Amino acid sequence: MRLDDYDPGDDIRDLGRGGGGFGGGGGGGMGGLLFGLLPMLLGRKMGCGTILLIGVVAFFLLGPGSNMLSSGTADPMADSRGAPQGVACDTAAEKFACNVFGSTHQVWGSLITGYRKPTLNFFTDQNRSGCGAAQSAMGPFYCPADQGVYLDTQFFNELANRFGAAGDAAQAYVVAHEVGHHIQTITGISDQVRRAQQRASQAEGNALQVRMELQADCYAGVWANRARNKDGQTVMEPGDMEEAMRAANAIGDDTLMRSAGQRPVPESFTHGTSEQRMTWLRRGLQTGDPRQCDTFDASL
């Protein structure tokens, strides 16, 4: 991808490696997102309503015995042991994520009046977010409580080695997807969905969550279609679309469950099938029009 260098400001932080502080926090934390695909995974019984890109993966990796609940918020200048923040964008992986992040602001700032940037928060292994625990096994996620994207860049290695989705376009898709959840937050879509989930059955709530995730996939495609570098060239290069599609295919609920030795149960899906994820990412890539991303008024 042909991305310009992004000069990180106060919207990008390196939180470093956190220590303890991940004890039980009741229903206000994030642990329900990971265990058993329960209604809490939908944000209906969570104080922050965090949306995870690969919550299903984390469920099978960690198992229901893990304790990842927390209702605390991070000190913005230190990890839980009082260590200072690291330097953001100082590794190749972080720099690439920063460049994608900066490019998303250019696109969405031109499309949404009064656009407000999210923050990008790098961490290593574990730390905290406004939604509670942040652990690398959870994968990248967006926290609406503090409007932050959280990323341990080691996930890029997992994406390539565990899921067979290597390449910079695959990594960019991950970042742009999480920014897509920020778009849902600032436009009010997230609140509308969470209110609907409060009134819904578990299966109905799961179906709403799937539509949320597929819309974020479509928004990621919109970014890729519209993104330009300082020379006015598209950031997409030959083969990039295929790389992004491989990533979308690799993290479909049905594919992840089969990979984990589980029988796919559509009623438990929270992110959509591989085919659905590729379809909506492709729609965004081909149209560049966020109005074409209305997954809530479409047949899936």
C-alpha beads as a LAMMPS data file, in Angstrom:
LAMMPS data file: protein, C-alpha beads

300 atoms
299 bonds

1 atom types
1 bond types

-500.0 500.0 xlo xhi
-500.0 500.0 ylo yhi
-500.0 500.0 zlo zhi

Masses

1 110.0

Atoms # bond

1 1 1 0.000 0.000 0.000
2 1 1 1.200 3.513 -0.805
3 1 1 0.613 5.336 2.466
4 1 1 2.108 8.635 3.537
5 1 1 3.891 8.896 6.850
6 1 1 1.587 10.096 9.609
7 1 1 2.983 12.388 12.270
8 1 1 1.558 11.019 15.535
9 1 1 0.031 13.552 17.841
10 1 1 -1.880 13.177 21.060
11 1 1 -4.370 10.881 19.312
12 1 1 -1.808 8.034 19.302
13 1 1 -0.300 6.539 22.444
14 1 1 1.915 3.610 23.328
15 1 1 0.632 2.270 26.638
16 1 1 3.433 -0.245 26.975
17 1 1 3.077 -3.440 28.973
18 1 1 0.565 -3.374 31.823
19 1 1 0.785 -5.290 35.073
20 1 1 -2.027 -6.520 37.306
21 1 1 -5.364 -4.955 38.004
22 1 1 -7.432 -7.380 35.972
23 1 1 -9.537 -8.825 38.755
24 1 1 -13.257 -9.379 38.647
25 1 1 -15.282 -6.328 37.802
26 1 1 -18.781 -7.677 37.457
27 1 1 -20.929 -7.045 34.400
28 1 1 -19.270 -3.707 33.727
29 1 1 -16.119 -5.191 32.227
30 1 1 -15.187 -6.919 29.000
31 1 1 -14.956 -10.546 30.008
32 1 1 -18.439 -11.366 28.719
33 1 1 -17.230 -10.612 25.221
34 1 1 -14.973 -13.622 25.310
35 1 1 -16.744 -16.426 27.056
36 1 1 -19.461 -18.687 25.774
37 1 1 -20.793 -16.229 23.166
38 1 1 -23.244 -15.067 25.804
39 1 1 -25.589 -12.095 25.482
40 1 1 -22.935 -9.941 27.145
41 1 1 -20.878 -10.394 23.982
42 1 1 -23.473 -8.203 22.338
43 1 1 -22.905 -5.243 24.585
44 1 1 -26.357 -5.615 26.168
45 1 1 -25.050 -6.298 29.672
46 1 1 -21.789 -4.418 29.543
47 1 1 -21.017 -0.981 30.789
48 1 1 -18.960 -0.070 27.725
49 1 1 -20.297 -2.213 24.894
50 1 1 -16.867 -2.964 23.452
51 1 1 -16.794 -4.602 20.060
52 1 1 -14.037 -7.134 19.325
53 1 1 -12.861 -8.067 15.894
54 1 1 -11.849 -11.577 16.893
55 1 1 -13.743 -12.313 20.076
56 1 1 -14.617 -15.766 18.804
57 1 1 -10.923 -16.561 18.343
58 1 1 -10.122 -15.439 21.861
59 1 1 -12.884 -17.603 23.270
60 1 1 -11.343 -20.740 21.830
61 1 1 -7.781 -19.686 22.660
62 1 1 -8.406 -18.737 26.273
63 1 1 -11.317 -20.880 27.345
64 1 1 -13.975 -20.115 29.950
65 1 1 -11.576 -20.474 32.865
66 1 1 -9.776 -17.212 32.151
67 1 1 -10.577 -14.132 34.201
68 1 1 -10.486 -10.983 32.110
69 1 1 -13.104 -8.808 33.785
70 1 1 -12.180 -5.298 34.795
71 1 1 -14.102 -2.127 35.366
72 1 1 -11.032 0.081 35.815
73 1 1 -9.753 2.699 33.406
74 1 1 -6.176 3.278 32.406
75 1 1 -3.997 6.087 33.680
76 1 1 -3.318 7.905 30.396
77 1 1 0.344 8.437 31.256
78 1 1 1.374 5.132 32.810
79 1 1 0.707 1.419 32.859
80 1 1 -0.636 -0.248 36.004
81 1 1 2.858 -0.486 37.526
82 1 1 3.506 3.224 37.068
83 1 1 5.795 2.766 34.077
84 1 1 5.754 5.620 31.566
85 1 1 4.288 5.234 28.128
86 1 1 6.432 4.047 25.278
87 1 1 7.078 5.927 22.049
88 1 1 4.274 5.430 19.563
89 1 1 4.940 4.519 15.915
90 1 1 8.555 3.561 16.640
91 1 1 8.473 0.072 15.112
92 1 1 7.720 -0.920 11.534
93 1 1 4.383 -2.495 12.517
94 1 1 3.334 0.478 14.628
95 1 1 4.410 2.948 11.965
96 1 1 2.289 1.163 9.380
97 1 1 -0.734 1.141 11.698
98 1 1 -0.187 4.846 12.379
99 1 1 -0.124 5.588 8.664
100 1 1 -3.368 3.686 8.107
101 1 1 -4.894 5.463 11.082
102 1 1 -3.929 8.879 9.756
103 1 1 -5.315 8.037 6.332
104 1 1 -8.679 7.027 7.817
105 1 1 -8.979 10.508 9.351
106 1 1 -8.490 12.118 5.957
107 1 1 -11.240 9.991 4.425
108 1 1 -13.815 10.149 7.193
109 1 1 -13.104 13.802 7.917
110 1 1 -14.159 14.547 4.343
111 1 1 -17.324 12.475 4.631
112 1 1 -18.671 13.355 8.091
113 1 1 -19.344 16.911 9.208
114 1 1 -17.816 17.513 12.626
115 1 1 -15.816 14.276 12.472
116 1 1 -14.000 13.512 15.730
117 1 1 -10.875 11.375 15.708
118 1 1 -10.652 8.262 17.842
119 1 1 -7.392 7.510 19.634
120 1 1 -5.026 4.710 18.679
121 1 1 -3.570 2.904 21.675
122 1 1 -0.726 0.437 21.268
123 1 1 -0.081 -2.013 24.077
124 1 1 2.013 -5.125 24.680
125 1 1 0.502 -8.312 26.120
126 1 1 -1.943 -6.608 28.466
127 1 1 -3.047 -3.210 29.664
128 1 1 -6.291 -1.419 30.341
129 1 1 -8.837 0.527 28.335
130 1 1 -11.891 2.568 29.199
131 1 1 -13.802 -0.674 28.757
132 1 1 -11.655 -2.704 31.154
133 1 1 -8.997 -5.257 30.339
134 1 1 -6.995 -5.115 27.138
135 1 1 -5.136 -8.333 26.365
136 1 1 -3.371 -9.356 23.197
137 1 1 -5.347 -12.614 22.947
138 1 1 -8.495 -10.552 22.484
139 1 1 -7.234 -9.162 19.208
140 1 1 -7.663 -5.546 18.129
141 1 1 -10.791 -3.851 19.457
142 1 1 -12.599 -0.548 19.712
143 1 1 -13.824 0.827 23.033
144 1 1 -16.720 3.290 22.699
145 1 1 -16.357 4.416 26.312
146 1 1 -13.085 6.231 25.547
147 1 1 -13.448 6.185 21.740
148 1 1 -10.160 4.354 21.370
149 1 1 -8.787 1.647 19.084
150 1 1 -6.555 -0.804 20.983
151 1 1 -3.907 -2.831 19.188
152 1 1 -1.057 -5.144 20.095
153 1 1 0.805 -5.289 16.785
154 1 1 1.794 -8.901 17.480
155 1 1 -1.676 -9.615 16.095
156 1 1 -0.307 -8.878 12.644
157 1 1 1.978 -11.904 13.045
158 1 1 -0.990 -13.986 14.198
159 1 1 -2.945 -12.819 11.179
160 1 1 -0.205 -14.046 8.866
161 1 1 0.958 -17.186 10.666
162 1 1 -2.202 -18.519 12.320
163 1 1 -4.827 -17.327 9.872
164 1 1 -2.845 -17.314 6.623
165 1 1 -3.661 -13.675 5.901
166 1 1 -0.315 -11.964 5.383
167 1 1 0.290 -8.598 3.776
168 1 1 -0.017 -4.921 4.533
169 1 1 -3.532 -4.678 3.082
170 1 1 -4.711 -7.378 5.482
171 1 1 -3.251 -5.389 8.376
172 1 1 -4.797 -2.169 7.083
173 1 1 -8.195 -3.864 6.921
174 1 1 -7.928 -4.701 10.624
175 1 1 -7.191 -1.098 11.612
176 1 1 -9.793 0.375 9.256
177 1 1 -12.436 -2.053 10.559
178 1 1 -11.946 -0.811 14.115
179 1 1 -12.126 2.797 12.951
180 1 1 -15.380 1.752 11.279
181 1 1 -16.755 1.012 14.747
182 1 1 -15.801 4.557 15.740
183 1 1 -17.865 5.845 12.818
184 1 1 -20.795 3.841 14.179
185 1 1 -20.280 5.458 17.577
186 1 1 -20.116 9.072 16.457
187 1 1 -23.056 8.663 14.067
188 1 1 -25.257 7.096 16.756
189 1 1 -25.577 3.680 15.129
190 1 1 -23.900 1.881 18.037
191 1 1 -26.293 3.342 20.605
192 1 1 -29.301 2.439 18.492
193 1 1 -28.109 -1.143 18.143
194 1 1 -27.340 -1.541 21.840
195 1 1 -30.784 -0.259 22.767
196 1 1 -32.329 -2.751 20.360
197 1 1 -30.183 -5.538 21.809
198 1 1 -31.469 -4.789 25.300
199 1 1 -34.961 -5.700 24.095
200 1 1 -33.896 -8.637 21.947
201 1 1 -33.452 -12.324 22.530
202 1 1 -29.936 -13.699 22.455
203 1 1 -30.284 -14.913 18.877
204 1 1 -31.795 -11.598 17.771
205 1 1 -29.047 -9.681 19.558
206 1 1 -26.390 -11.804 17.877
207 1 1 -27.946 -11.066 14.501
208 1 1 -27.804 -7.331 15.209
209 1 1 -24.157 -7.649 16.230
210 1 1 -23.378 -9.420 12.966
211 1 1 -24.830 -6.473 11.075
212 1 1 -22.676 -4.113 13.126
213 1 1 -19.526 -6.030 12.244
214 1 1 -20.385 -6.343 8.570
215 1 1 -21.023 -2.612 8.381
216 1 1 -17.586 -1.988 9.900
217 1 1 -16.148 -4.278 7.205
218 1 1 -17.913 -2.227 4.544
219 1 1 -16.621 0.999 6.080
220 1 1 -13.107 -0.429 5.926
221 1 1 -13.654 -0.975 2.213
222 1 1 -14.935 2.582 1.788
223 1 1 -11.709 3.869 3.316
224 1 1 -9.557 1.734 1.020
225 1 1 -11.480 2.916 -2.030
226 1 1 -11.187 6.617 -1.173
227 1 1 -7.760 6.804 0.455
228 1 1 -5.200 8.826 -1.458
229 1 1 -1.608 9.745 -0.706
230 1 1 -0.176 13.257 -0.924
231 1 1 0.457 12.748 -4.647
232 1 1 -3.209 12.012 -5.243
233 1 1 -2.622 8.330 -5.973
234 1 1 -4.780 5.604 -4.556
235 1 1 -3.092 3.825 -1.673
236 1 1 -4.173 0.477 -3.093
237 1 1 -1.673 -1.498 -5.129
238 1 1 -2.156 -4.637 -7.252
239 1 1 -2.895 -7.585 -4.998
240 1 1 -4.064 -5.476 -2.046
241 1 1 -7.735 -6.270 -2.541
242 1 1 -6.949 -9.982 -2.581
243 1 1 -4.940 -9.668 0.647
244 1 1 -7.812 -7.900 2.390
245 1 1 -10.252 -10.525 1.154
246 1 1 -8.103 -13.333 2.527
247 1 1 -8.168 -11.650 5.924
248 1 1 -11.949 -11.222 5.835
249 1 1 -12.338 -14.862 4.856
250 1 1 -10.007 -16.051 7.625
251 1 1 -11.951 -14.369 10.441
252 1 1 -15.501 -15.352 9.517
253 1 1 -17.375 -16.982 12.383
254 1 1 -17.959 -20.219 10.477
255 1 1 -14.307 -20.528 9.446
256 1 1 -13.050 -19.784 12.961
257 1 1 -15.384 -22.314 14.543
258 1 1 -14.406 -25.041 12.088
259 1 1 -10.732 -24.251 12.683
260 1 1 -11.341 -24.663 16.413
261 1 1 -12.999 -28.054 15.842
262 1 1 -16.469 -26.679 16.506
263 1 1 -19.618 -27.107 14.475
264 1 1 -20.730 -23.685 13.185
265 1 1 -23.922 -22.558 14.926
266 1 1 -25.374 -19.597 13.010
267 1 1 -27.422 -18.410 16.003
268 1 1 -24.181 -17.832 17.906
269 1 1 -22.434 -15.877 15.143
270 1 1 -21.465 -12.350 16.144
271 1 1 -19.287 -11.211 13.245
272 1 1 -20.718 -12.952 10.191
273 1 1 -19.649 -15.784 7.948
274 1 1 -16.550 -15.589 5.819
275 1 1 -18.686 -15.078 2.742
276 1 1 -20.644 -12.262 4.388
277 1 1 -17.504 -10.501 5.551
278 1 1 -15.951 -10.668 2.094
279 1 1 -19.188 -9.507 0.468
280 1 1 -19.498 -6.367 2.570
281 1 1 -15.806 -5.527 2.448
282 1 1 -15.983 -5.874 -1.332
283 1 1 -19.043 -3.616 -1.469
284 1 1 -17.163 -0.853 0.317
285 1 1 -14.084 -1.368 -1.844
286 1 1 -16.030 -1.235 -5.085
287 1 1 -18.410 1.634 -4.299
288 1 1 -16.491 3.875 -1.895
289 1 1 -19.928 4.976 -0.698
290 1 1 -20.820 4.634 3.012
291 1 1 -24.492 4.829 2.054
292 1 1 -24.047 1.404 0.473
293 1 1 -23.040 0.013 3.876
294 1 1 -26.520 -0.093 5.418
295 1 1 -26.392 -3.680 6.621
296 1 1 -29.477 -3.074 8.776
297 1 1 -31.690 -2.625 5.732
298 1 1 -30.303 -5.454 3.664
299 1 1 -30.808 -9.162 3.240
300 1 1 -27.753 -11.004 4.484

Bonds

1 1 1 2
2 1 2 3
3 1 3 4
4 1 4 5
5 1 5 6
6 1 6 7
7 1 7 8
8 1 8 9
9 1 9 10
10 1 10 11
11 1 11 12
12 1 12 13
13 1 13 14
14 1 14 15
15 1 15 16
16 1 16 17
17 1 17 18
18 1 18 19
19 1 19 20
20 1 20 21
21 1 21 22
22 1 22 23
23 1 23 24
24 1 24 25
25 1 25 26
26 1 26 27
27 1 27 28
28 1 28 29
29 1 29 30
30 1 30 31
31 1 31 32
32 1 32 33
33 1 33 34
34 1 34 35
35 1 35 36
36 1 36 37
37 1 37 38
38 1 38 39
39 1 39 40
40 1 40 41
41 1 41 42
42 1 42 43
43 1 43 44
44 1 44 45
45 1 45 46
46 1 46 47
47 1 47 48
48 1 48 49
49 1 49 50
50 1 50 51
51 1 51 52
52 1 52 53
53 1 53 54
54 1 54 55
55 1 55 56
56 1 56 57
57 1 57 58
58 1 58 59
59 1 59 60
60 1 60 61
61 1 61 62
62 1 62 63
63 1 63 64
64 1 64 65
65 1 65 66
66 1 66 67
67 1 67 68
68 1 68 69
69 1 69 70
70 1 70 71
71 1 71 72
72 1 72 73
73 1 73 74
74 1 74 75
75 1 75 76
76 1 76 77
77 1 77 78
78 1 78 79
79 1 79 80
80 1 80 81
81 1 81 82
82 1 82 83
83 1 83 84
84 1 84 85
85 1 85 86
86 1 86 87
87 1 87 88
88 1 88 89
89 1 89 90
90 1 90 91
91 1 91 92
92 1 92 93
93 1 93 94
94 1 94 95
95 1 95 96
96 1 96 97
97 1 97 98
98 1 98 99
99 1 99 100
100 1 100 101
101 1 101 102
102 1 102 103
103 1 103 104
104 1 104 105
105 1 105 106
106 1 106 107
107 1 107 108
108 1 108 109
109 1 109 110
110 1 110 111
111 1 111 112
112 1 112 113
113 1 113 114
114 1 114 115
115 1 115 116
116 1 116 117
117 1 117 118
118 1 118 119
119 1 119 120
120 1 120 121
121 1 121 122
122 1 122 123
123 1 123 124
124 1 124 125
125 1 125 126
126 1 126 127
127 1 127 128
128 1 128 129
129 1 129 130
130 1 130 131
131 1 131 132
132 1 132 133
133 1 133 134
134 1 134 135
135 1 135 136
136 1 136 137
137 1 137 138
138 1 138 139
139 1 139 140
140 1 140 141
141 1 141 142
142 1 142 143
143 1 143 144
144 1 144 145
145 1 145 146
146 1 146 147
147 1 147 148
148 1 148 149
149 1 149 150
150 1 150 151
151 1 151 152
152 1 152 153
153 1 153 154
154 1 154 155
155 1 155 156
156 1 156 157
157 1 157 158
158 1 158 159
159 1 159 160
160 1 160 161
161 1 161 162
162 1 162 163
163 1 163 164
164 1 164 165
165 1 165 166
166 1 166 167
167 1 167 168
168 1 168 169
169 1 169 170
170 1 170 171
171 1 171 172
172 1 172 173
173 1 173 174
174 1 174 175
175 1 175 176
176 1 176 177
177 1 177 178
178 1 178 179
179 1 179 180
180 1 180 181
181 1 181 182
182 1 182 183
183 1 183 184
184 1 184 185
185 1 185 186
186 1 186 187
187 1 187 188
188 1 188 189
189 1 189 190
190 1 190 191
191 1 191 192
192 1 192 193
193 1 193 194
194 1 194 195
195 1 195 196
196 1 196 197
197 1 197 198
198 1 198 199
199 1 199 200
200 1 200 201
201 1 201 202
202 1 202 203
203 1 203 204
204 1 204 205
205 1 205 206
206 1 206 207
207 1 207 208
208 1 208 209
209 1 209 210
210 1 210 211
211 1 211 212
212 1 212 213
213 1 213 214
214 1 214 215
215 1 215 216
216 1 216 217
217 1 217 218
218 1 218 219
219 1 219 220
220 1 220 221
221 1 221 222
222 1 222 223
223 1 223 224
224 1 224 225
225 1 225 226
226 1 226 227
227 1 227 228
228 1 228 229
229 1 229 230
230 1 230 231
231 1 231 232
232 1 232 233
233 1 233 234
234 1 234 235
235 1 235 236
236 1 236 237
237 1 237 238
238 1 238 239
239 1 239 240
240 1 240 241
241 1 241 242
242 1 242 243
243 1 243 244
244 1 244 245
245 1 245 246
246 1 246 247
247 1 247 248
248 1 248 249
249 1 249 250
250 1 250 251
251 1 251 252
252 1 252 253
253 1 253 254
254 1 254 255
255 1 255 256
256 1 256 257
257 1 257 258
258 1 258 259
259 1 259 260
260 1 260 261
261 1 261 262
262 1 262 263
263 1 263 264
264 1 264 265
265 1 265 266
266 1 266 267
267 1 267 268
268 1 268 269
269 1 269 270
270 1 270 271
271 1 271 272
272 1 272 273
273 1 273 274
274 1 274 275
275 1 275 276
276 1 276 277
277 1 277 278
278 1 278 279
279 1 279 280
280 1 280 281
281 1 281 282
282 1 282 283
283 1 283 284
284 1 284 285
285 1 285 286
286 1 286 287
287 1 287 288
288 1 288 289
289 1 289 290
290 1 290 291
291 1 291 292
292 1 292 293
293 1 293 294
294 1 294 295
295 1 295 296
296 1 296 297
297 1 297 298
298 1 298 299
299 1 299 300
